[in-house]
Amino acid sequence: MSSVSLPTLEAFLAPLPAYRHAQVWKGMFDASLRGWESISPLPSALRFELKDTLPWMALQEKHVLASTRGDTFKALLETNDHKMIETVIMKNSRGFWSVCVSSQVGCAMACTFCATGKMGFTRNLTREEIIDQYRFWIYFLAGKPKLEQRISNLVYMGMGEPLANYENVKGSLKLLLKYTDMGPTRITVSSVGLIPMLRKLLNDPEWPPVRLAVSLHSADGETRRNIMPSSYPNFLEDLASWTKEYFTQFASRRRHLTFEYVMLSGVNDTPMHAEKLIQFARKVGKVKINLIPYNDTKSKYNTSESAALIAFEKKLLDARVDVTRRRTMGADIAAACGQLIVEKKAATSL
Ligand code: SF4
């Protein structure tokens, strides 16, 4: 097979009529198919032309790790230009799977509590490389019939800042929404809070109505700047006005916006930080805050003590702030939030 760059799929499809595009994409999302030649609605000549021109997958499996409880798997995948990325699948509270995809190789945002942030940025993933992480997991599950097969949710919370790769992320969302059973409320795009991009999506009629999760992590400006170098002096004011605009524009999507808050012991979990968070919530209207226990990323931080976490949560609840707490999954295989990093050490394949 010849070595081809990934945008060639788009170039290959361009001269074909729309119904052929649909046949190709439907075939690519069919868990029972394993190659271009098996997309039976396509004419035989076209199937073999595809086979001779393009790889079936934009990503190749290097290994898959399984958590001891068997409820989380993490895959290391290699791009055609030999870059490594990670993707995770976790069993959610309803017993179905949630897929977590990466949007970039590495990340430029350098959040100090995040393993990916230490890698630096290499490049954006293409639209095909993003959807192929989802395809990887549907084939993975199809090969394990004893496992639950249904993927009910998809989150863009792996390596990279999705909104810094806006067009490819949008392109991948549109394909997933069109050719899989994934509805917009079952997909969440997470962002560090890139204000220009958040503003862009507000005014983009083609941006799908998926859920958004903004990484707040502190409503105290100085604390946030210390833990998130992408922050800046007026960030919280800008985020508050963006949030109000979002609620004005999409009143029906109020529940589709969440603020993420990683709990770092002694850093952002004090009563002062809880009070600032309450003030922020009051300023922007009713918002949902998701508290995330910090997962070890070999950084200087520790997760909040249980008493501090409970006291923080109680203060928010007493102030009638809508607060939830995320379960930690896959920490034993470094697949939990903030732990994705491509390490050079060998790992045991499944
Ligand atoms: S938390 Fe997200 S945005 Fe921040 S460095 Fe990690 S991957 Fe990048």
Boltz pocket constraint, residues with backbone or C-beta under 6 A from the ligand:
constraints:
  - pocket:
      binder: B
      contacts: [[A, 106], [A, 107], [A, 108], [A, 109], [A, 110], [A, 111], [A, 114], [A, 115], [A, 116], [A, 117], [A, 118], [A, 158], [A, 159], [A, 160], [A, 161], [A, 192], [A, 338]]
      max_distance: 6.0
